[in-house]
Amino acid sequence: MRQRRPSPQFAEPIELEIHDLSHEGRGVGKHQGKTVFVTGALPGETVRAKRTEAYRQYDEAHLLEVLVASPKRITPKCAHFGQCAGCVLQHLPAEDQIQAKERTLRENFARIGHVEPETWLPALTGNPFQYRRRGRFSVRHVGKKGRALVGFRELNGKFVADIQECHVVAPRIGAQLPKLAELVSTMDAADSIPQIEFANADQIAAFVFRHLNPLSEGDVQKLKDYARREGVAVFLQPKGIDSVYALEPTDVQLYFDVPEFSLRYQFQPLDFIQVNGDINARMIRHALDLLDPQPTDHILDLFCGLGNFTLPLARKAAHVVGVEGDGPLVQRARDNARSNGLDNTEFAVADLIQEHRDAPWARQQYDKILLDPARAGADGVIKWFPTKKVQRIVYVSCHPGSLARDAGMLVRDHGFKLSKAGVMDMFPQTAHVESIAVFER
């Protein structure tokens, strides 16, 4: 963990030259020999900055003034950029964002995994705005202002950003931001609603109101009226994830389609689905092209979720086994397979951090494997999973460091070569790196 010294009261701003961009999207400079990460700064710039935190190896700072601007710097589209933490790279053109993410992936492969792909894949890109279909807005009722704030957190993480618009969320979600703030401001429970989750299904926008105290009859009616007036779905979450229920309409079914494979995925509003629907559909095609499933193949899909890859693979292969640690997600994967007429799938619930080599699904023989783990990666399962007959693995990653570590294990311990790798821009305007890699015998 980071060892932070007590934060000093930095009296004077500092001036420094920025020579690099960090993996978090911050400018990197030096002041009196010590590394300083400056939020909002770009390589090639000279800036004035205010230090905010001090650590043993580096300081953190926020940008006060650009003295010499990078020729790459552009005007952010959003008026709230620099305050809201929803995105941190709007001041950098989309193509340069991709180059920065590719550089991050290359550096992680070299530094952590000590591997390099034989071929670098072209980046998978899409619309850099209006893409986010799933997420969470923080809520804070500010008594001094007499209203509620609804949005993402500020860059310092301590407060909710006072925003009226957002250019990265889906338009149907963004249009509701000021209306949600107005709604919460009028509610009796304004002080006890900490967050509103959103999910933009194909047919409707859904909002989940987390409330710490029971809602009054008046508040319940306001939420119902809001749902009917705006044509959205409202869910309530009085306790944990399992307590979520539909308030209005009561019979709503959320879904998204992947037309290329004639698939419809039904999901619950707090289920994990890929944030970027357009990139997700293209990523599925990309992954299948790289894995190249054949009609005789038996394929293992680890960290399968609600069947994002399992179902399209089942359209191509003889048999697909999906494994996931979240029991309710696995049940929805089964339901989705059945509703899409797929009878060549099998699903299992297993915590893939633990060893399951004696489980029935692990004792089967597979021709190919697809991995799509969370940020922590797949090192737990890679240590023991069945690879004797496996000729190809496609690894979809949301963290370049864990991918690089796991790539080293697959090459060093399992006899694979890293044949291809590339980035996929699942989160434009952020420093988040989504990537894909192919391993072959």
N, C-alpha and C positions, 0 to 999 in steps of 0.2 A: 504493500500500500504506500501511497505517497506520504512522505514525512513533511508535514507543513509546520513551519515556524509560526509563532504568533504573528498575525498580520500587522506589520508596522504601519504607521501613518505616513505614507509617502507624501512629502511636502511639495516637491517640485515635479513637474512633468519631465520626461526624458525625450531626447531626440535620438533616433537610431535608424539604420538602414536595414531593410528587410531583404533577406537573401534566399528564403525558401518558404514553402507552404506546408504546414504540418498536416498530419493525417486527419486532424479534426477541422481543417480548413482555416487555421489561424496563420498569420504571418509570423515568420521566425527571424529574429534579429539578435544582436549581441549588445549588451551594455556593461562596460567595465569588465569584459571577459565572461559575463554570465548570460546564458540563453534567456531570451524574453519572448514569450508567445503573445502576439498582439492580435486581438479579435478585430477583424475588419480590414487588416492590412494585407497587401499583396507583394510578391517578390518584385524587386526592382524599385521599390518605393522608399523614400525617406519620410519618416512620420514623427509626429509628436504624440506621445502616449502617456497614459496615467497608469502606473502600476497599482494592481489591486490585491494581489496575493504573492507571498514569498515562500518558496520551497528551497530545499537544499541545493538542488541542481538547476533550478530555473525560477523565473518570475512570470506572473501573468499580468497582462495589461489590456486596457481597452483604448481604442483609437480616439485621439482628440482632433488631430488635423493631419491631412496629407500635404506635406511640403513639396515633394516631388512625386507625381503620380506615375503609376505604371501605364504604358501605352495600352495594356490589356483592360484597364479599368473601364467599366461601363456604368451607366446610371441604373440603379436597381428599379425594377418595375413596381415594387411595393413601397408605399410610403412609410411602412412600419419597419422596413429593413434596418438593422442595426439596433433595434430595441427588442423585437420578437425573435425567439430562438427557433421558430419553426423552420427557418432556412438560414444558411450562413454564407452562401456563395453567389447571391444574385448580382454582386458587383463584378463577377467574372463570366465571360461568355461561355455558353454551353459547351462549345468544342474544347475550350481550355479546361473546363471542369472535368471532362472526360480524360484529357491528357494527364491531369493531376491524379485521377483515380487509377489510371493505368500505371502511373509511376509508383503509386502506393502499393499496388499489387506486385509489381516487379521487385520492389525493395523488400517486401515481406517474404517473397519466395527466396530471395538471395540470402537475407539476413537470418530468417528463422528456419526455413525448410532446407536451405542449401541445395535448391533445385531450380531449374529453369525449363519452361516448356519448349518442346521442339518447334512449335508453331504458336504464334500469337494470333488469336481470333479477333476480327474486327469487333468494335464495341457495338453492343445492342442498345440502340437509343430510340427515343420517342419524343412526344410533346414535353418540353421542359416545364410547362405550367399546367395547372388544372388537372393533375393526375391523381391526387391522393384521395382514395375512396374509403380509407379506414384510419381511425385515429382517436385521439382524446383531447378534448378541450378542457382546460382548467377553468374553474369558476371561483370568483371571489366577490362577495358583496362588500362594497366600500361605503361605510356609513357616512364619511365626510363628503363623498360625492353623491350620496343618495341614490346609487345605482349599482348594478352588478356588472362585473367585467367577465367576459367569456372569450377565451382565446388560448393561444399557447403561452408558455411561460416566457418571461423575459430572459435575456442572455445570462443574467446572474443567477437565474433559477429561483429567486426569492419571491418574485411577484408575478402576477398574471399581466401579460401585456395588454394594454388598452388599445385594441385593434377593431377597426370597423370593416376591414376587408382582408381577404387572403387569396393570393393568386396561385397557391400550390394545391389547395384542396379542390375537389370536384365542384363545378359551378353550383349544383343543387345544394351542396353543403355550405359553400361560401356565402350564398345568398341568404342563409339563415342566421349568420353570425350576429348582426345587429338585432334581429328579431328574437333570438335566444336571450341576448342580454336584456332586452326590454321585458321579455316574459319573466325571467328570473327576478328582475327588479321589483315586480309587482306581487311576488309570491310571499306567503307567510313564512315559507321555509328558505327564504333567500340566504340566510346565514348558515344553513346546514346542507347545501348542495355543493360538494367540492369539485365535481367533474361531470361532464357530459360526453359520453363516448358517441362516435358517429360511425355509420357504415352506409355507404352509398351502393345499394343493391341495384340491379339493372332496372327494376320497375319502381323503386321508391327509395327515398332517403330515410334512414332510421336514426333515432337519437335515444340513448339510454341515460336517464337521469339518475345518478347516484344520490340518494338522500339518507342522511344520518339519523333523522328523526321521522316519525310517521307524518304523512302529509295530511293537511286539513282537507275537508270536503271541498272547500273553495279552491284550493290548489289543484286538486285532482280534476275539478271541472275546467280550470284554466288550461291545464295540459291537454285535456280532451278537445277543448275548443280550438287550441292552437293546432293540434294534429289535423283536425277537420278543415280548418281555415287554410292551412298551408299545404295540405295534401301530403303530409309526412307521417311516418310511423313513430309513436312514442312508446318507449319501454321504461319500466321502473326497476331500480335495483336497490331494495331496502337493506340488503346485507351483502353476502358474498356473491360470487359469480353464479352460483346455482339458484339464487333468489330472483334472477331477472325474469320478468314476465311482460307480456304485451298489454299495454293500457288501451291504446287506440291506434288503429283498429285491432280488435282482439284476435282476429284470425289471420293476421298477415304472415306470409311466408317469404322470407328473403332468399334471393337467388341471384347467381350470375351465370351467364352462358359462355361457352367456348365453342363458337359455331363451327370452326374448322373440324372439330372432332364430334360434332353433334352431341354436345354434353351440356347438361344443366346441373349446377351445384347448388343445393340448398344449404343454408348455413344460419346459425344463430348470431345475433348482433355483436356478441363478444368473442366469437370464434376467430381464430387466426386465419386470415386470408391475405394474400399478397396485396400490398398497399396500392400498387400501380396495375390497374386492370389491363390496360393496353400492353404494357411490357410483360405482364404475366402470360397473356395469350401467346405472345411472340416467344417468350422464354420456354414455354411448353414445347412449341414447335422446334426451337433451337436445341433443347435438351434431347428430344426424340431423334432429331437428325444426327446428333453426335453419338447417341447410344445405339442407334440403328437397330431397333427391335425387329426380329424376324418371326414369322408365323410359328416356328418351333421353339422359340426362346422361353425359358422360365426366368423371370426377373424378380429381384428383390428390391422393394422401394422402402428405404429406411427413413424415419421421421416423415411419414406420409401425410400427416394432418388429415384433412377431410377428403383426401384422394386427389389432390391437385395434379400430380403426375401419374398416380396409379391408374386412374380411369382412362386417360389417353393411351397409356402403355397397353392397357387391356384391349384397346381397339386393334393393336398391332401384333401382340405376342400371344403365345399359347396360354400362359398362366402368369399372373402377377400377384405377389404377396406384399401387402403393405403393413408396416409395423410402426406404431406410434405410442408414446407414453400417456397421452391424454385419452382416457376412456370414452368420454362423450364425443370427442372428435372422431374416434375410430367408429363409433356407432353411426355417426352421420356419414362417414365414408362408406360403410356397409349399405346404408340406406340410399346413398347417391348411386352406388354401383347397381343396386337393384332397380331403382327408378329409371336408370339409363339402359336397362336391359342387358347388363353385363353379368355373366355367370362364370367367368373365368378368373375371378378375383378371390382373394382370401386375406383376411385382416387379423392382426393380433395386437393386444395391448402389452407393451413392455417398456420399462424404463431403460433406455438404451445406454445409460451411464453404467448400468450393472451388467454382469456377464449372464448370457442366456444361451450358451453353446449347446445345452441339452434340451432346449425348447423345441417342440415339433417343427416350428417354422425355420429354426436355425439348422436343423439336421437335414433339410432338403438341399438338393443340388441346384445351383443357379448358373445361368450362362452370363448374366449381366446384373449390375447393381446400380441403383440410383440413390444418392445421398442428398438430403436437403435439411441439414441440422440447423439448430438455433445458433446464436452467436458463439456459444461455448465450443462448437465444433463437434466432431465425431470420434475423438481419440479413444473414448471409452469402448465403443463398439469395434473400431478398427483393430484393437489389440487382439480380438478373438474371432471376428466374424468369418463366415465360410467363404474362402476365396480360391480354394484349390482348383475348381473348374472354371472360375470366373475369368473371362477374357477382357472385359471392359467395364470400367466404372465411370459414371458421370457424377460429378460432385458440384452441387449448387450451393454457394456460400454467401452468407451475409456478413462475414467478417474475414478480412484478408489475413489477419494474423493466425486465426485458428485453421484456415485453409492451408496456409503455408506449413504450419506444424504438422497437420495431418498428411499433407503431400509428402513430407519427408519420411513419415512412417510408412506410407504405401510404397514408396520407392525403396527405402532402406530395408524394411522388414517383410514386405510381401512380394517383392520382385516385379513391381509394375514400373513403367516409365511414364513420366508426365508428358503426354504427347501434344496437348493443346490447352490453352487457357485464355480467358479474356474477361472483360468487365461487361456488366449489364447495368444500364442507368435506371435502376428501380426508383431511386430517390433524387431526381434532379434538384439543383439548388442547395443540396446538402453535401456534406463530406462523406456520407455513407457509401461504402463500396460493396456492391453486389457483384458476384463473379461466378464463373463456371469453369470447370477444369475436367479434362478427360485423361483417364489413366488406362494404359493398355499393357498386356503382357509383351 
